[in-house]
Amino acid sequence: MASPEAEAALAGQPAELASFERAAEVALRDARPLAHNAFKVDLAKQAIVRALRDASRAARHGTDQNDTGQGGTDTQESQA
């Protein structure tokens, strides 16, 4: 689910952990957990930060976000 507020929080910010954490906080600020699942809000924040970090790394290194390092273009080119 997209969060325009979180996207706005990221705009113009450096691709670093603090920016990702701030965006995750903004994206989930209205989350209202039930009595026995409050931990899921923290899990969601961690997932958002991890996804942003991975996307940032992929963008910096010019790799596909889904690249597991087990094949792909780079491996095939090096074998040619």
Secondary structure as GFF3:
##gff-version 3
##sequence-region A 1 80
A	DSSP	alpha_helix	4	10	.	.	.	ID=ss1
A	DSSP	alpha_helix	17	27	.	.	.	ID=ss2
A	DSSP	alpha_helix	39	61	.	.	.	ID=ss3
A	DSSP	alpha_helix	73	79	.	.	.	ID=ss4
###
